[in-house]
Amino acid sequence: MKLLPPFILFSMVLWLLYLPLNANSVTTIHIGHDSQINAPSHLAMLAFKEQVERESRGSLKVKIFPARQFGDVYETCMLVQQGNLQMTFGATMLLTNIFPEYYTLDSLYLFNSFEQAKASLLNKELRDILLKPLETKGFKGFGFMASGFRVLTNSQKPIYDLSDLAALKIRVASSPMQIQTWKSLGALPISLSFGEVFLSLQQGLINAQESSLFSIFHERFFEGQSHLSLTYHSFTNYIVFMQKAFFEKLSKEEQAIVVTAAESAIEQQWSHAQKENQRALELLSSTRITINTPNNSFKESVKTLMQGSIEKQLRHRAGGLFYDHVIEEINRIKQKS
């Protein structure tokens, strides 16, 4: 048997010694979320991945698992808390059972325009206030992405006045305040996960749902629905966060790279989300669904109802001081925008 030359053997030994050291120097960030691959939120995570891997020169890798591969928002949140995933994002309205402070953002007609919502949720002072609840549960928050204003579809009639909601079997998120709010508006709320909406509409378990224009088109909720009413009654955001223990194990340089990449991706996502919701409205107008705008009285009636017992309960669940602080900041920002 012929022996290899010494210099080759020496090179192979060095390579074998280097390989595990190099492999151990790579840290992987696993991101799981419930959005589809064509959603602005997933595209933002791809931008985050590209920037993190580029700026870290390979010391950080990012793997993304979209479309509920690890479950819905609550499930991915738990996986991040346990360290089985390192990062996720989710609608605050779906996380109120973990972070009750986010009931503050459940008020209907909290924002009057996309620009107003953006100015508020990207405002550093307000963002820092809203991210504080994450720290108490072992998370590091980065900020808020946009899903967009929610509108309403149903298979019964166009919604012009508050009375038109009567007896509509509408899907709502798994939140006690969401259920109570829609009951107070006269509808019959049914709590379902987002992944169950399409089939439930097809089977007639529900005859109405409310979500963003992007979701209505790309999840094909408009199939079997005859009316789309542009209520724009609430604004859905996605909060982006990571396991705090994982973040703190990164080097200071890597932490800075992750924070910068997350903030950059969030900023880009808002612009993309606004364009995609507008595009979805244009595409929906070419389907068989009928689109209408409610009367001005609809918004005023809803706001009047919200100012009663619903707002008091939201404040109680969120914590009075936190609720008041956030609403005060939002009103201050709204006056400037």
LUMVEX-406769 format. One line per field, with one value per residue (C-alpha): residue number from 0; residue in one letter; x, y, z. Coordinates in steps of 0.1 Angstrom, whole numbers. Example, Ala and Ser with C-alpha at 12.3 -4.5 7.8 and 13.67 -1.06 7.14 Angstrom:
BEGIN
num (0 | 1)
residu (A | S)
x (123 | 137)
y (-45 | -11)
z (78 | 71)
//
This chain:
BEGIN
num (0 | 1 | 2 | 3 | 4 | 5 | 6 | 7 | 8 | 9 | 10 | 11 | 12 | 13 | 14 | 15 | 16 | 17 | 18 | 19 | 20 | 21 | 22 | 23 | 24 | 25 | 26 | 27 | 28 | 29 | 30 | 31 | 32 | 33 | 34 | 35 | 36 | 37 | 38 | 39 | 40 | 41 | 42 | 43 | 44 | 45 | 46 | 47 | 48 | 49 | 50 | 51 | 52 | 53 | 54 | 55 | 56 | 57 | 58 | 59 | 60 | 61 | 62 | 63 | 64 | 65 | 66 | 67 | 68 | 69 | 70 | 71 | 72 | 73 | 74 | 75 | 76 | 77 | 78 | 79 | 80 | 81 | 82 | 83 | 84 | 85 | 86 | 87 | 88 | 89 | 90 | 91 | 92 | 93 | 94 | 95 | 96 | 97 | 98 | 99 | 100 | 101 | 102 | 103 | 104 | 105 | 106 | 107 | 108 | 109 | 110 | 111 | 112 | 113 | 114 | 115 | 116 | 117 | 118 | 119 | 120 | 121 | 122 | 123 | 124 | 125 | 126 | 127 | 128 | 129 | 130 | 131 | 132 | 133 | 134 | 135 | 136 | 137 | 138 | 139 | 140 | 141 | 142 | 143 | 144 | 145 | 146 | 147 | 148 | 149 | 150 | 151 | 152 | 153 | 154 | 155 | 156 | 157 | 158 | 159 | 160 | 161 | 162 | 163 | 164 | 165 | 166 | 167 | 168 | 169 | 170 | 171 | 172 | 173 | 174 | 175 | 176 | 177 | 178 | 179 | 180 | 181 | 182 | 183 | 184 | 185 | 186 | 187 | 188 | 189 | 190 | 191 | 192 | 193 | 194 | 195 | 196 | 197 | 198 | 199 | 200 | 201 | 202 | 203 | 204 | 205 | 206 | 207 | 208 | 209 | 210 | 211 | 212 | 213 | 214 | 215 | 216 | 217 | 218 | 219 | 220 | 221 | 222 | 223 | 224 | 225 | 226 | 227 | 228 | 229 | 230 | 231 | 232 | 233 | 234 | 235 | 236 | 237 | 238 | 239 | 240 | 241 | 242 | 243 | 244 | 245 | 246 | 247 | 248 | 249 | 250 | 251 | 252 | 253 | 254 | 255 | 256 | 257 | 258 | 259 | 260 | 261 | 262 | 263 | 264 | 265 | 266 | 267 | 268 | 269 | 270 | 271 | 272 | 273 | 274 | 275 | 276 | 277 | 278 | 279 | 280 | 281 | 282 | 283 | 284 | 285 | 286 | 287 | 288 | 289 | 290 | 291 | 292 | 293 | 294 | 295 | 296 | 297 | 298 | 299 | 300 | 301 | 302 | 303 | 304 | 305 | 306 | 307 | 308 | 309 | 310 | 311 | 312 | 313 | 314 | 315 | 316 | 317 | 318 | 319 | 320 | 321 | 322 | 323 | 324 | 325 | 326 | 327 | 328 | 329 | 330 | 331 | 332 | 333 | 334 | 335 | 336)
residu (M | K | L | L | P | P | F | I | L | F | S | M | V | L | W | L | L | Y | L | P | L | N | A | N | S | V | T | T | I | H | I | G | H | D | S | Q | I | N | A | P | S | H | L | A | M | L | A | F | K | E | Q | V | E | R | E | S | R | G | S | L | K | V | K | I | F | P | A | R | Q | F | G | D | V | Y | E | T | C | M | L | V | Q | Q | G | N | L | Q | M | T | F | G | A | T | M | L | L | T | N | I | F | P | E | Y | Y | T | L | D | S | L | Y | L | F | N | S | F | E | Q | A | K | A | S | L | L | N | K | E | L | R | D | I | L | L | K | P | L | E | T | K | G | F | K | G | F | G | F | M | A | S | G | F | R | V | L | T | N | S | Q | K | P | I | Y | D | L | S | D | L | A | A | L | K | I | R | V | A | S | S | P | M | Q | I | Q | T | W | K | S | L | G | A | L | P | I | S | L | S | F | G | E | V | F | L | S | L | Q | Q | G | L | I | N | A | Q | E | S | S | L | F | S | I | F | H | E | R | F | F | E | G | Q | S | H | L | S | L | T | Y | H | S | F | T | N | Y | I | V | F | M | Q | K | A | F | F | E | K | L | S | K | E | E | Q | A | I | V | V | T | A | A | E | S | A | I | E | Q | Q | W | S | H | A | Q | K | E | N | Q | R | A | L | E | L | L | S | S | T | R | I | T | I | N | T | P | N | N | S | F | K | E | S | V | K | T | L | M | Q | G | S | I | E | K | Q | L | R | H | R | A | G | G | L | F | Y | D | H | V | I | E | E | I | N | R | I | K | Q | K | S)
x (0 | 15 | 16 | 5 | 32 | 37 | 26 | -8 | -13 | -4 | -30 | -57 | -51 | -53 | -86 | -101 | -91 | -105 | -138 | -155 | -141 | -155 | -188 | -191 | -185 | -217 | -248 | -282 | -313 | -344 | -375 | -410 | -441 | -476 | -476 | -475 | -443 | -458 | -467 | -448 | -440 | -422 | -404 | -392 | -377 | -359 | -344 | -335 | -318 | -298 | -285 | -276 | -257 | -239 | -230 | -219 | -197 | -212 | -210 | -248 | -271 | -308 | -333 | -370 | -400 | -431 | -468 | -475 | -449 | -445 | -481 | -499 | -487 | -492 | -474 | -444 | -442 | -440 | -413 | -393 | -397 | -385 | -356 | -367 | -370 | -351 | -373 | -409 | -435 | -472 | -503 | -505 | -543 | -534 | -509 | -530 | -533 | -495 | -491 | -524 | -509 | -515 | -553 | -545 | -541 | -575 | -595 | -615 | -608 | -576 | -560 | -576 | -551 | -522 | -498 | -510 | -506 | -471 | -461 | -473 | -459 | -426 | -422 | -392 | -407 | -440 | -422 | -400 | -431 | -449 | -418 | -414 | -440 | -419 | -389 | -408 | -415 | -380 | -382 | -362 | -385 | -374 | -405 | -438 | -446 | -479 | -506 | -530 | -565 | -591 | -623 | -653 | -666 | -698 | -722 | -754 | -756 | -735 | -727 | -738 | -750 | -743 | -776 | -764 | -740 | -770 | -768 | -738 | -717 | -683 | -650 | -629 | -595 | -591 | -594 | -621 | -622 | -625 | -655 | -671 | -665 | -683 | -711 | -716 | -718 | -746 | -728 | -724 | -687 | -671 | -635 | -614 | -577 | -567 | -559 | -595 | -612 | -612 | -628 | -652 | -665 | -668 | -687 | -710 | -698 | -694 | -708 | -685 | -649 | -627 | -591 | -567 | -573 | -541 | -553 | -588 | -573 | -543 | -561 | -590 | -615 | -635 | -646 | -681 | -684 | -706 | -699 | -668 | -674 | -645 | -650 | -613 | -623 | -590 | -553 | -534 | -497 | -471 | -446 | -412 | -392 | -365 | -357 | -338 | -314 | -304 | -299 | -278 | -254 | -245 | -214 | -220 | -212 | -237 | -264 | -259 | -261 | -294 | -310 | -300 | -312 | -345 | -352 | -343 | -366 | -395 | -391 | -392 | -421 | -445 | -441 | -445 | -476 | -493 | -487 | -498 | -531 | -539 | -530 | -552 | -582 | -577 | -576 | -607 | -626 | -622 | -637 | -674 | -675 | -694 | -674 | -691 | -682 | -703 | -722 | -704 | -729 | -713 | -679 | -695 | -718 | -689 | -668 | -697 | -700 | -663 | -662 | -686 | -679 | -656 | -629 | -632 | -626 | -597 | -581 | -586 | -571 | -542 | -535 | -546 | -513 | -499 | -531 | -532 | -495 | -499 | -531 | -516 | -486 | -507 | -529 | -498 | -484 | -518 | -519 | -486 | -493)
y (0 | 33 | 60 | 96 | 122 | 139 | 173 | 159 | 140 | 173 | 192 | 166 | 167 | 205 | 203 | 178 | 199 | 230 | 216 | 211 | 244 | 262 | 243 | 252 | 289 | 291 | 300 | 293 | 314 | 292 | 313 | 298 | 317 | 313 | 336 | 323 | 325 | 353 | 375 | 408 | 395 | 364 | 385 | 407 | 376 | 367 | 402 | 397 | 365 | 380 | 409 | 389 | 363 | 389 | 412 | 384 | 369 | 335 | 333 | 336 | 315 | 319 | 292 | 301 | 278 | 296 | 287 | 272 | 244 | 247 | 257 | 289 | 321 | 308 | 275 | 292 | 316 | 287 | 271 | 303 | 305 | 269 | 275 | 250 | 280 | 312 | 338 | 344 | 370 | 371 | 394 | 409 | 402 | 365 | 369 | 386 | 354 | 356 | 394 | 409 | 444 | 440 | 443 | 480 | 476 | 457 | 489 | 493 | 525 | 531 | 544 | 564 | 557 | 534 | 563 | 571 | 534 | 534 | 567 | 553 | 517 | 527 | 555 | 547 | 559 | 540 | 509 | 508 | 510 | 482 | 459 | 459 | 432 | 408 | 410 | 397 | 365 | 359 | 375 | 402 | 423 | 441 | 460 | 458 | 448 | 455 | 432 | 461 | 472 | 445 | 445 | 422 | 396 | 377 | 356 | 373 | 411 | 442 | 459 | 496 | 501 | 485 | 467 | 447 | 428 | 412 | 374 | 371 | 340 | 356 | 340 | 358 | 352 | 331 | 361 | 367 | 404 | 397 | 375 | 400 | 430 | 413 | 402 | 438 | 447 | 423 | 395 | 358 | 353 | 319 | 314 | 296 | 294 | 312 | 279 | 268 | 298 | 287 | 253 | 267 | 292 | 264 | 242 | 270 | 268 | 305 | 329 | 359 | 367 | 398 | 401 | 421 | 425 | 406 | 376 | 376 | 374 | 351 | 327 | 327 | 336 | 354 | 321 | 314 | 350 | 374 | 407 | 426 | 457 | 481 | 487 | 492 | 487 | 476 | 475 | 442 | 443 | 416 | 418 | 404 | 388 | 363 | 343 | 367 | 340 | 332 | 369 | 375 | 346 | 363 | 385 | 423 | 425 | 398 | 414 | 447 | 429 | 411 | 443 | 464 | 437 | 433 | 470 | 473 | 444 | 458 | 492 | 476 | 454 | 483 | 497 | 463 | 455 | 488 | 481 | 445 | 453 | 479 | 453 | 428 | 452 | 457 | 419 | 413 | 439 | 416 | 386 | 379 | 395 | 428 | 455 | 484 | 511 | 513 | 545 | 570 | 561 | 526 | 539 | 563 | 537 | 513 | 540 | 548 | 512 | 509 | 539 | 521 | 488 | 474 | 501 | 497 | 460 | 464 | 489 | 465 | 435 | 454 | 472 | 507 | 525 | 507 | 512 | 549 | 554 | 538 | 555 | 589 | 583 | 572 | 603 | 625 | 609 | 611 | 649 | 653 | 631)
z (0 | -11 | 16 | 8 | 8 | 42 | 31 | 19 | 52 | 71 | 50 | 56 | 93 | 93 | 73 | 96 | 126 | 110 | 99 | 133 | 146 | 116 | 119 | 155 | 147 | 126 | 145 | 129 | 134 | 128 | 120 | 119 | 110 | 97 | 66 | 30 | 9 | -13 | 18 | 24 | 59 | 45 | 19 | 48 | 65 | 33 | 33 | 69 | 61 | 32 | 52 | 83 | 63 | 43 | 72 | 95 | 67 | 73 | 111 | 112 | 91 | 88 | 80 | 74 | 78 | 65 | 60 | 94 | 91 | 129 | 136 | 141 | 159 | 195 | 187 | 171 | 200 | 224 | 203 | 204 | 242 | 246 | 222 | 195 | 172 | 177 | 160 | 148 | 142 | 148 | 150 | 185 | 185 | 185 | 214 | 240 | 260 | 265 | 264 | 277 | 273 | 235 | 241 | 238 | 200 | 197 | 197 | 165 | 144 | 164 | 132 | 104 | 77 | 67 | 70 | 105 | 116 | 101 | 118 | 151 | 151 | 136 | 161 | 184 | 216 | 211 | 198 | 229 | 251 | 232 | 232 | 270 | 277 | 256 | 279 | 309 | 291 | 278 | 244 | 225 | 204 | 172 | 161 | 142 | 106 | 89 | 77 | 69 | 76 | 80 | 59 | 60 | 35 | 38 | 17 | 28 | 20 | 17 | 50 | 50 | 85 | 119 | 117 | 87 | 109 | 128 | 130 | 106 | 116 | 115 | 121 | 148 | 163 | 194 | 218 | 244 | 236 | 199 | 206 | 229 | 206 | 176 | 199 | 209 | 172 | 167 | 149 | 159 | 163 | 159 | 171 | 145 | 137 | 105 | 88 | 93 | 77 | 40 | 46 | 72 | 46 | 20 | 44 | 57 | 93 | 90 | 64 | 71 | 79 | 84 | 74 | 52 | 15 | 8 | 29 | 13 | -22 | -16 | 8 | -17 | 10 | -17 | -31 | -18 | -6 | -25 | -7 | 4 | 25 | 29 | 67 | 75 | 111 | 126 | 117 | 121 | 129 | 132 | 161 | 153 | 182 | 192 | 222 | 246 | 259 | 223 | 214 | 245 | 236 | 203 | 202 | 204 | 167 | 158 | 180 | 162 | 128 | 138 | 152 | 121 | 97 | 115 | 116 | 79 | 69 | 90 | 73 | 38 | 47 | 54 | 19 | 4 | 25 | 15 | -22 | -20 | -2 | -29 | -56 | -39 | -40 | -77 | -83 | -61 | -82 | -112 | -94 | -89 | -54 | -50 | -33 | -13 | 11 | 43 | 52 | 75 | 102 | 104 | 116 | 140 | 155 | 160 | 177 | 200 | 210 | 215 | 238 | 262 | 281 | 254 | 259 | 296 | 294 | 270 | 294 | 323 | 305 | 292 | 325 | 330 | 332 | 301 | 281 | 290 | 281 | 247 | 238 | 248 | 226 | 197 | 200 | 202 | 170 | 152 | 159 | 142 | 112)
//
